[in-house]
Amino acid sequence: MRAAVNNTSSLSGNSNTVTVVENRSVAAPVARGPLVAGGAAVSGTSAEAVGSTITVAKAGTSIGTTTVQSNGTWSLTGLASTVLTTGSVITATVQPTGYPSSAASNSVTVQAATTVTPTITGAYSEGGTTVTGTLNAAAPANTVLTLYEDDAAIGTVALATGTTSWTVTLSNATGAPALYAGGVLVASAAESGKTAGPNSNAVTVGCSTLTAGNSVTVDRNPVCENDVVTVTINNSQDGIIYTLRNDANGQALGTSRTGNGGAITIPTSPLTASVVIRIEALSLGATNCTQVLTAKPAITVYALPANSLALSATPTTVCRNSSATVLVGNSQTGVRYQLRNNNTNTDAGSPVDGTGGTLSLPTGPVTATTTYSVLATDVTHPHQLLALRQRQHHDYGRLPGRLLVAKFLQRRSGHRRQGTRHRDGCRRQHHQCSVGQWHRLAPQHEPANQWPGGGNGGGGPGRLHLPSDDYRRGGQRHHAERCRYRGR
């Protein structure tokens, strides 16, 4: 540390000011090479503060000054062509404000420039293994050409004396090709004992070329609305990302998959309309590259039959072994309708073609509480699949419980009597039935005098009985499936 004392005076008297300066070493700057004879600039770097003074010297004699920039670099430009001569030695020093100058930088010897200039010919894509070009003159003896990508040397070649062409062979590491998309290539040549000559033209590396003849297949075509199609891409490229898109609007169809060098499969999202599938291949790098495969599968999608048709059943509750009818409103022409028993997963009856009006689909005998559905098939397109439609429930009663049968009237002594509800839980409605006779709904398999709730009279005079399931009385098992009137 050093101190300086300054004397000052004023009306009030004399005073002394003491300035204290930190005593530290100043880091020497760095001069960059190589320097070419006849060049107009010298540059380098410095760790000192912005604005520190850089003095550039040739053989110890200053040839100019400049300052340190905010990024730590410095450059002395505008030198006459006679300043930098072959063999001269260039150094630099730095002096921060308020500090002494640093020691001299490294020495850079000015060299003669190589006279040949290379040119890169052709176009190159990522993953390439060779770069070729020409020279503007015959190569001097002991000349080496260096190829750069984004200022990093990636390959060299010793040029034969007198040659005017060159080739640099590259090696690709797994997952890190020497040439990558977006990289900028330049080349320069340097004779032994001389600096490199001017850089060649710059060439930007393009995207890789897709494997020729990518085979693309689909697992089915045509398909129904909302179906999924699986696309197979054979001979995929390792590391390339493949995406399915709608060729008309570019919308993605499903998720992307990465190539593995073999076959990959990509399922589409559910398809709602016919579509041409565009397959995009994306390569990630300094520049993201997207290319489109030549193959574009065209998928035909058939619309499903309408699933909003009104369904109803008549009746909705029937006797065991009786039949109901399912009605399909506003049926579509060209569509075939099949009633299905959901309990047994079987067809109920024969299919019926739509007419544009209401269709009747009979259930056939119903023996248990059953859920029915209707399958609609577009018969105009042979590849159309069945579409599940609404469901209808058809119930029959069990004893003791409810059983609805067709309407009947009972007659006795010339007047009508409405049916009643009996202890067996069966509700009697109206059906034409004569006194002393029965209306057979199904064969009877029980003695005439065995009735629930009593002896020969059963449930009492004038009452109807319609057992429709198994029941027990007095240790006996009875089966009855008929409508019977017991008179007095």
C-alpha positions as CSV (number, residue, x, y, z in Angstrom):
1,M,0.0,0.0,0.0
2,R,1.3,3.5,-0.8
3,A,0.1,7.0,0.3
4,A,0.4,10.4,-1.3
5,V,0.1,13.7,0.7
6,N,-1.3,16.9,-0.9
7,N,-1.0,20.3,0.8
8,T,-3.9,22.8,0.4
9,S,-4.6,26.3,2.0
10,S,-7.7,28.3,2.7
11,L,-8.8,31.4,4.6
12,S,-9.3,29.2,7.6
13,G,-5.8,27.8,7.4
14,N,-3.7,25.0,5.9
15,S,-4.9,21.3,5.6
16,N,-3.4,18.1,4.3
17,T,-5.2,15.5,2.1
18,V,-3.9,11.9,2.2
19,T,-4.8,9.5,-0.7
20,V,-4.3,5.8,0.0
21,V,-3.8,3.5,-3.0
22,E,-4.0,-0.3,-2.7
23,N,-0.7,-1.9,-3.5
24,R,-1.6,-4.9,-5.7
25,S,-0.2,-6.6,-8.8
26,V,-1.9,-6.0,-12.1
27,A,-2.6,-9.1,-14.2
28,A,-0.9,-9.1,-17.6
29,P,-3.2,-9.2,-20.7
30,V,-3.3,-12.0,-23.3
31,A,-2.4,-11.4,-26.9
32,R,-4.1,-13.6,-29.5
33,G,-2.4,-15.3,-32.3
34,P,-1.6,-16.1,-34.9
35,L,-0.8,-12.8,-36.5
36,V,-0.5,-12.5,-40.2
37,A,2.1,-10.3,-41.9
38,G,0.4,-7.3,-43.4
39,G,-2.6,-7.7,-41.0
40,A,-4.4,-4.6,-39.7
41,A,-5.3,-5.7,-36.2
42,V,-4.1,-7.2,-32.9
43,S,-6.5,-8.5,-30.3
44,G,-6.6,-10.2,-26.9
45,T,-8.2,-10.4,-23.5
46,S,-7.7,-8.8,-20.0
47,A,-9.0,-9.5,-16.5
48,E,-8.6,-5.8,-15.5
49,A,-11.5,-3.3,-15.2
50,V,-13.4,-1.9,-18.1
51,G,-11.6,1.1,-19.5
52,S,-8.2,0.0,-18.5
53,T,-5.6,1.1,-21.0
54,I,-4.0,-1.6,-23.3
55,T,-0.6,-0.7,-25.0
56,V,0.5,-2.9,-27.9
57,A,4.2,-3.0,-28.6
58,K,6.3,-4.4,-31.5
59,A,9.8,-5.4,-30.3
60,G,9.1,-3.4,-27.1
61,T,8.0,-0.2,-29.0
62,S,4.4,0.9,-28.8
63,I,2.4,0.7,-32.0
64,G,-0.9,1.9,-30.5
65,T,-3.3,1.8,-27.5
66,T,-6.9,0.7,-26.9
67,T,-9.1,-0.1,-23.9
68,V,-10.6,-3.1,-22.2
69,Q,-14.3,-3.7,-23.2
70,S,-17.1,-4.8,-20.9
71,N,-16.7,-8.4,-22.1
72,G,-13.0,-8.5,-21.1
73,T,-11.7,-8.2,-24.7
74,W,-9.6,-5.6,-26.4
75,S,-8.6,-5.0,-30.1
76,L,-6.2,-2.6,-31.7
77,T,-7.3,-2.0,-35.3
78,G,-6.4,0.2,-38.3
79,L,-2.7,-0.8,-38.4
80,A,-0.8,0.0,-41.6
81,S,0.2,-3.1,-43.7
82,T,3.8,-2.4,-43.0
83,V,3.5,-2.6,-39.2
84,L,3.0,-6.3,-38.8
85,T,5.9,-7.8,-40.7
86,T,7.0,-11.4,-40.8
87,G,9.1,-12.4,-37.8
88,S,8.2,-9.4,-35.7
89,V,7.2,-10.0,-32.0
90,I,4.1,-8.5,-30.6
91,T,3.3,-8.0,-26.9
92,A,0.8,-6.0,-24.8
93,T,0.5,-4.4,-21.3
94,V,-2.5,-3.1,-19.3
95,Q,-2.8,-0.2,-16.9
96,P,-5.9,0.2,-14.8
97,T,-6.8,3.7,-13.6
98,G,-4.6,4.6,-10.6
99,Y,-2.4,1.6,-10.9
100,P,1.0,1.0,-12.6
101,S,1.2,-1.0,-15.8
102,S,1.3,-4.7,-15.8
103,A,4.1,-7.0,-17.0
104,A,4.1,-7.8,-20.7
105,S,1.8,-10.3,-22.2
106,N,2.7,-13.5,-24.0
107,S,4.6,-12.9,-27.3
108,V,3.1,-13.6,-30.7
109,T,5.3,-13.8,-33.7
110,V,4.0,-12.5,-36.9
111,Q,4.0,-15.1,-39.6
112,A,3.6,-15.0,-43.4
113,A,0.2,-16.0,-44.5
114,T,-0.6,-19.1,-46.5
115,T,-1.5,-18.2,-50.0
116,V,-4.0,-20.9,-50.9
117,T,-7.7,-20.5,-50.0
118,P,-10.1,-23.5,-49.8
119,T,-13.7,-23.7,-51.0
120,I,-16.3,-26.1,-49.7
121,T,-18.4,-27.7,-52.4
122,G,-21.7,-29.4,-52.2
123,A,-24.5,-29.6,-49.6
124,Y,-24.2,-31.6,-46.3
125,S,-26.7,-33.0,-43.9
126,E,-26.5,-34.2,-40.3
127,G,-24.7,-37.5,-39.8
128,G,-22.6,-37.0,-42.9
129,T,-19.1,-38.5,-42.8
130,T,-17.2,-36.6,-45.6
131,V,-16.8,-33.0,-46.6
132,T,-15.1,-32.1,-49.9
133,G,-13.8,-29.0,-51.7
134,T,-11.2,-27.3,-53.9
135,L,-8.3,-24.9,-53.6
136,N,-7.8,-21.6,-55.4
137,A,-4.2,-22.6,-56.3
138,A,-1.9,-25.6,-56.1
139,A,-1.2,-26.6,-52.5
140,P,2.4,-25.8,-51.4
141,A,4.4,-28.5,-49.7
142,N,3.5,-29.4,-46.1
143,T,0.1,-27.7,-46.2
144,V,-2.6,-28.9,-43.8
145,L,-6.3,-28.1,-44.2
146,T,-8.6,-27.9,-41.2
147,L,-12.4,-28.2,-41.2
148,Y,-14.4,-26.3,-38.6
149,E,-18.0,-26.5,-37.5
150,D,-19.2,-23.6,-35.5
151,D,-15.5,-22.6,-34.9
152,A,-14.6,-26.0,-33.5
153,A,-12.1,-28.1,-35.5
154,I,-13.7,-31.4,-36.5
155,G,-11.2,-32.8,-38.9
156,T,-7.9,-32.2,-40.8
157,V,-6.2,-33.5,-43.9
158,A,-2.6,-33.2,-45.2
159,L,-2.7,-31.9,-48.7
160,A,-0.5,-33.4,-51.3
161,T,1.9,-31.0,-52.9
162,G,0.3,-29.4,-56.0
163,T,-3.2,-30.7,-55.4
164,T,-6.2,-28.5,-56.0
165,S,-8.9,-30.6,-54.3
166,W,-9.4,-32.0,-50.8
167,T,-11.6,-34.4,-48.7
168,V,-12.0,-34.5,-44.9
169,T,-13.3,-37.8,-43.5
170,L,-15.2,-37.6,-40.3
171,S,-16.2,-40.2,-37.6
172,N,-19.6,-40.1,-35.9
173,A,-20.0,-41.0,-32.3
174,T,-23.2,-42.7,-31.2
175,G,-25.8,-40.0,-30.6
176,A,-23.3,-37.3,-31.4
177,P,-22.7,-37.0,-35.2
178,A,-19.7,-34.9,-36.3
179,L,-22.1,-33.0,-38.6
180,Y,-25.3,-31.7,-36.9
181,A,-28.2,-29.8,-38.4
182,G,-27.7,-26.1,-38.2
183,G,-23.9,-26.3,-37.8
184,V,-21.8,-23.9,-40.0
185,L,-18.8,-25.3,-41.8
186,V,-15.7,-23.4,-42.8
187,A,-12.2,-24.6,-43.8
188,S,-8.7,-23.0,-43.9
189,A,-5.3,-24.2,-45.1
190,A,-1.9,-23.5,-43.4
191,E,1.6,-24.0,-44.8
192,S,4.3,-25.2,-42.5
193,G,5.7,-22.1,-40.6
194,K,2.9,-19.9,-41.8
195,T,-0.4,-18.8,-40.5
196,A,-3.6,-20.2,-41.9
197,G,-4.9,-18.5,-45.0
198,P,-8.3,-17.0,-45.4
199,N,-11.4,-19.0,-44.4
200,S,-13.4,-20.7,-47.1
201,N,-17.1,-20.0,-47.8
202,A,-19.5,-21.0,-45.0
203,V,-21.9,-23.9,-45.5
204,T,-24.8,-24.7,-43.1
205,V,-25.5,-28.4,-42.4
206,G,-29.0,-29.4,-43.3
207,C,-31.4,-32.1,-41.9
208,S,-30.7,-35.7,-42.4
209,T,-32.2,-37.5,-45.4
210,L,-34.8,-40.0,-44.3
211,T,-34.3,-43.7,-45.1
212,A,-35.3,-44.3,-48.6
213,G,-38.4,-46.3,-49.1
214,N,-39.9,-46.2,-45.7
215,S,-42.7,-48.8,-45.8
216,V,-45.9,-47.7,-44.1
217,T,-48.9,-50.0,-43.4
218,V,-52.1,-49.8,-41.5
219,D,-53.8,-52.6,-39.6
220,R,-57.3,-52.0,-41.2
221,N,-59.0,-49.8,-43.7
222,P,-61.8,-48.8,-44.1
223,V,-63.1,-48.4,-40.5
224,C,-66.1,-47.2,-38.6
225,E,-66.5,-43.8,-36.9
226,N,-64.5,-43.5,-33.6
227,D,-62.3,-46.5,-34.5
228,V,-58.5,-46.4,-33.9
229,V,-56.1,-47.4,-36.7
230,T,-52.6,-48.6,-36.0
231,V,-49.9,-47.3,-38.4
232,T,-46.7,-49.3,-38.8
233,I,-43.5,-47.5,-40.0
234,N,-40.9,-50.0,-41.1
235,N,-37.2,-49.1,-41.3
236,S,-37.6,-46.2,-38.8
237,Q,-34.5,-44.1,-38.1
238,D,-32.9,-44.3,-34.7
239,G,-33.6,-41.1,-32.7
240,I,-36.1,-39.6,-35.2
241,I,-39.4,-38.6,-33.7
242,Y,-42.4,-39.7,-35.8
243,T,-45.8,-38.0,-35.6
244,L,-49.1,-38.8,-37.3
245,R,-51.0,-35.7,-38.6
246,N,-54.2,-34.9,-40.5
247,D,-52.8,-34.0,-43.9
248,A,-55.6,-31.4,-44.4
249,N,-55.2,-29.3,-41.3
250,G,-52.0,-30.6,-39.6
251,Q,-53.8,-31.7,-36.5
252,A,-51.9,-34.4,-34.6
253,L,-53.5,-37.9,-34.6
254,G,-52.4,-39.6,-31.4
255,T,-49.0,-39.5,-29.7
256,S,-45.5,-39.4,-31.2
257,R,-43.1,-42.3,-31.2
258,T,-39.3,-42.4,-31.5
259,G,-37.6,-44.5,-34.2
260,N,-35.4,-47.4,-33.1
261,G,-33.9,-48.5,-36.4
262,G,-36.7,-51.1,-37.0
263,A,-40.5,-51.2,-37.2
264,I,-42.5,-49.0,-34.9
265,T,-46.3,-48.8,-34.5
266,I,-48.3,-45.6,-33.8
267,P,-52.0,-45.8,-32.9
268,T,-54.2,-42.9,-34.2
269,S,-56.7,-41.1,-32.0
270,P,-60.3,-42.2,-32.6
271,L,-61.1,-41.2,-36.2
272,T,-64.4,-39.4,-36.8
273,A,-64.1,-38.8,-40.6
274,S,-62.1,-40.0,-43.5
275,V,-58.6,-38.7,-43.4
276,V,-55.2,-38.8,-45.2
277,I,-52.5,-39.4,-42.7
278,R,-49.3,-37.4,-43.0
279,I,-46.3,-38.8,-41.2
280,E,-43.8,-36.2,-40.0
281,A,-40.2,-37.1,-39.0
282,L,-38.5,-34.7,-36.5
283,S,-34.8,-34.5,-35.9
284,L,-33.7,-32.5,-32.8
285,G,-30.4,-30.6,-33.0
286,A,-29.0,-27.1,-33.2
287,T,-31.7,-26.7,-35.8
288,N,-34.9,-28.8,-35.4
289,C,-35.6,-30.5,-38.7
290,T,-39.0,-31.7,-39.8
291,Q,-39.6,-33.8,-43.0
292,V,-42.6,-35.6,-44.3
293,L,-42.6,-39.2,-45.4
294,T,-43.6,-40.0,-48.9
295,A,-46.2,-42.6,-47.9
296,K,-49.6,-41.0,-46.9
297,P,-52.2,-43.7,-45.9
298,A,-55.8,-42.6,-46.9
299,I,-58.2,-44.0,-44.3
300,T,-62.0,-44.3,-45.2
301,V,-64.2,-43.8,-42.1
302,Y,-67.9,-44.8,-42.3
303,A,-70.3,-42.9,-40.0
304,L,-72.1,-45.1,-37.5
305,P,-75.9,-45.5,-37.6
306,A,-77.8,-42.9,-35.6
307,N,-77.8,-43.9,-31.9
308,S,-80.5,-41.4,-30.8
309,L,-83.5,-43.2,-32.2
310,A,-86.5,-43.5,-29.8
311,L,-86.9,-47.1,-28.5
312,S,-90.0,-48.3,-26.7
313,A,-91.6,-51.6,-25.8
314,T,-95.1,-52.8,-25.7
315,P,-95.9,-54.1,-23.2
316,T,-93.1,-53.5,-20.8
317,T,-94.2,-56.2,-18.3
318,V,-95.5,-59.6,-19.5
319,C,-96.3,-63.0,-18.3
320,R,-93.6,-65.7,-18.3
321,N,-93.4,-67.2,-21.8
322,S,-95.3,-64.3,-23.3
323,S,-93.8,-62.0,-25.9
324,A,-93.2,-58.2,-26.1
325,T,-92.4,-56.0,-29.1
326,V,-89.6,-53.4,-29.1
327,L,-90.3,-50.4,-31.4
328,V,-87.6,-48.5,-33.2
329,G,-88.7,-45.1,-34.2
330,N,-87.5,-43.2,-37.3
331,S,-85.4,-46.2,-38.5
332,Q,-82.7,-45.4,-41.2
333,T,-82.8,-46.9,-44.6
334,G,-79.7,-48.9,-45.4
335,V,-79.4,-49.9,-41.7
336,R,-80.3,-53.3,-40.4
337,Y,-81.6,-53.6,-36.8
338,Q,-81.1,-56.7,-34.7
339,L,-82.8,-57.1,-31.3
340,R,-80.4,-58.6,-28.7
341,N,-80.9,-60.4,-25.4
342,N,-78.3,-58.8,-23.1
343,N,-78.8,-61.5,-20.5
344,T,-77.7,-64.3,-22.8
345,N,-75.8,-62.1,-25.3
346,T,-77.7,-63.7,-28.2
347,D,-79.9,-62.4,-31.0
348,A,-83.7,-62.2,-30.4
349,G,-85.5,-62.9,-33.6
350,S,-84.3,-62.0,-37.1
351,P,-82.8,-58.7,-38.2
352,V,-85.1,-56.1,-39.8
353,D,-84.0,-53.5,-42.4
354,G,-84.8,-49.9,-41.7
355,T,-87.6,-48.2,-43.7
356,G,-87.4,-44.7,-42.5
357,G,-90.4,-45.4,-40.2
358,T,-91.1,-47.4,-37.1
359,L,-89.9,-51.0,-36.9
360,S,-91.3,-53.7,-34.7
361,L,-88.9,-56.2,-33.2
362,P,-90.6,-59.1,-31.4
363,T,-88.8,-60.5,-28.3
364,G,-90.2,-64.0,-28.6
365,P,-91.2,-65.8,-25.3
366,V,-89.8,-64.1,-22.3
367,T,-88.9,-66.4,-19.4
368,A,-87.0,-64.1,-17.1
369,T,-86.5,-60.5,-16.3
370,T,-84.5,-59.4,-19.4
371,T,-82.7,-56.4,-20.8
372,Y,-82.8,-56.0,-24.5
373,S,-80.7,-53.8,-26.8
374,V,-80.7,-53.1,-30.5
375,L,-77.7,-53.4,-32.7
376,A,-77.7,-51.3,-35.9
377,T,-75.5,-52.2,-38.9
378,D,-74.9,-50.0,-41.9
379,V,-75.4,-52.7,-44.6
380,T,-74.4,-50.3,-47.4
381,H,-70.8,-50.6,-46.3
382,P,-69.6,-54.2,-45.8
383,H,-66.9,-53.3,-43.4
384,Q,-69.2,-51.3,-41.1
385,L,-69.3,-52.6,-37.5
386,L,-72.3,-53.0,-35.3
387,A,-73.3,-50.1,-33.1
388,L,-74.8,-50.7,-29.7
389,R,-78.1,-48.9,-29.2
390,Q,-80.4,-48.1,-26.3
391,R,-81.7,-50.8,-23.9
392,Q,-85.2,-51.8,-23.0
393,H,-86.1,-53.8,-19.8
394,H,-88.8,-56.4,-19.9
395,D,-89.9,-57.9,-16.6
396,Y,-92.2,-60.7,-15.6
397,G,-93.4,-61.2,-12.0
398,R,-92.5,-63.9,-9.6
399,L,-94.7,-65.4,-6.9
400,P,-95.3,-63.9,-4.5
401,G,-95.0,-60.7,-6.5
402,R,-96.4,-58.9,-9.4
403,L,-97.4,-60.3,-12.7
404,L,-99.2,-58.2,-15.4
405,V,-101.1,-60.2,-18.0
406,A,-103.2,-59.3,-20.9
407,K,-106.5,-57.6,-20.2
408,F,-109.5,-59.8,-19.5
409,L,-113.1,-59.5,-18.5
410,Q,-114.9,-62.2,-16.4
411,R,-118.5,-62.9,-17.0
412,R,-121.0,-64.5,-14.5
413,S,-124.8,-64.5,-14.6
414,G,-124.8,-62.0,-17.4
415,H,-122.8,-59.2,-15.8
416,R,-119.1,-58.2,-15.7
417,R,-116.9,-58.3,-12.7
418,Q,-113.5,-56.6,-12.7
419,G,-110.5,-58.8,-11.8
420,T,-109.1,-58.5,-8.3
421,R,-105.7,-58.8,-6.6
422,H,-105.1,-62.1,-4.8
423,R,-102.9,-63.2,-2.1
424,D,-100.5,-64.6,-4.6
425,G,-99.7,-61.0,-5.6
426,C,-100.9,-61.3,-9.1
427,R,-102.8,-58.3,-10.4
428,R,-105.7,-59.2,-12.7
429,Q,-106.7,-57.0,-15.5
430,H,-109.3,-57.5,-18.3
431,H,-109.5,-60.2,-20.8
432,Q,-112.6,-61.9,-22.3
433,C,-113.2,-65.0,-20.2
434,S,-116.5,-67.0,-20.0
435,V,-118.1,-68.3,-16.8
436,G,-116.9,-71.7,-15.8
437,Q,-114.1,-71.7,-18.4
438,W,-110.5,-70.7,-18.4
439,H,-108.3,-68.9,-20.8
440,R,-105.1,-71.0,-21.2
441,L,-101.9,-69.0,-21.3
442,A,-99.7,-72.1,-20.9
443,P,-100.3,-75.8,-20.2
444,Q,-101.4,-76.7,-16.7
445,H,-99.5,-79.2,-14.6
446,E,-101.4,-79.2,-11.3
447,P,-104.6,-80.8,-9.9
448,A,-107.6,-78.7,-10.3
449,N,-108.3,-78.4,-6.6
450,Q,-104.8,-77.2,-5.7
451,W,-104.9,-73.4,-5.3
452,P,-103.1,-71.0,-3.1
453,G,-105.2,-69.8,-0.1
454,G,-107.8,-72.5,0.2
455,G,-109.3,-75.9,-0.7
456,N,-111.6,-76.5,-3.6
457,G,-112.7,-72.9,-3.7
458,G,-109.0,-71.7,-3.7
459,G,-109.1,-68.0,-3.2
460,G,-112.9,-67.9,-3.0
461,P,-115.8,-67.8,-5.4
462,G,-115.5,-65.8,-8.5
463,R,-111.7,-65.2,-8.1
464,L,-109.1,-65.8,-10.7
465,H,-105.7,-67.4,-10.2
466,L,-102.6,-67.1,-12.4
467,P,-99.6,-68.6,-10.7
468,S,-96.5,-68.0,-12.8
469,D,-93.7,-69.5,-10.9
470,D,-93.0,-72.3,-8.5
471,Y,-94.6,-72.2,-5.1
472,R,-95.2,-74.7,-2.3
473,R,-98.3,-75.6,-0.3
474,G,-98.8,-78.5,2.0
475,G,-95.4,-79.9,1.1
476,Q,-96.4,-80.2,-2.6
477,R,-94.7,-78.4,-5.5
478,H,-97.2,-76.8,-7.9
479,H,-96.8,-75.5,-11.4
480,A,-99.5,-73.5,-13.0
481,E,-99.4,-71.2,-15.9
482,R,-103.0,-70.5,-16.9
483,C,-105.8,-68.1,-16.3
484,R,-108.7,-69.9,-14.6
485,Y,-112.1,-68.8,-13.2
486,R,-113.5,-70.7,-10.3
487,G,-117.3,-70.4,-10.1
488,R,-119.6,-71.2,-7.2
